[in-house]
Amino acid sequence: MLNIVLHQPEIPANTGNIGRTCVATGTRLHLIEPLGFRLNEKALKRAGMDYWSELDVSVYVNYQEFLDKNPDARIYYATTKAKHVYTDVSYGPDDYILFGKESGGIPEDILIDNEENCVRIPMKGDIRSLNLSNSVAVVLYEALRQNDFANMRLHGELHHLHWKE
């Protein structure tokens, strides 16, 4: 199962949206404190809709506890400062993709120790970054694609009519 890690997320709606994406894709969510909101906050639940109760989520008091509790994790660090593009790496089915907080990203002392596992989403010009929930979706779906969308429904059905054969 793929894993999304949010390091000190600040905006409840982003985390709610990410939680919903994780439920839809069978991905585990890891939250590293401090959080900029409470987990019972309305904005978080609203963005996650009624899926939040189905979310596989773990919370850690800090980055070190996350590392201690996931000692064998292969972690990719999504940052605008990376040398590698997120499509340049091969994601395994149990990998972790870590994203930083909305206002500052992943702390540089974490990045400097993990340079080869840092990945970025290409953007033009002076755009600082994409929205956190959008960034998670972009990178997560590439990892899912590389793993052949394992355990996911690949074909949709209409609600009232049927596709022509």
DAGIFEN-V552722 format. One line per field, one symbol per residue. phi: phi as a letter, one per 40 degrees, with the letter a starting at -180 (. if undefined). Layout:
BEGIN
phi: ???
END
This chain:
BEGIN
phi: .cbbbbcfcbbcccccccdcccccbgbcbbbbccccaccccdccccccfccdccccbbbbcacccdcccbcbccbbbcaccccbcdccbbcccbcbbbbccdcagcdccccccbdcbcbbccacgcccaccdcccdccccccccdcbffdgbccbbbccbbbccc
END
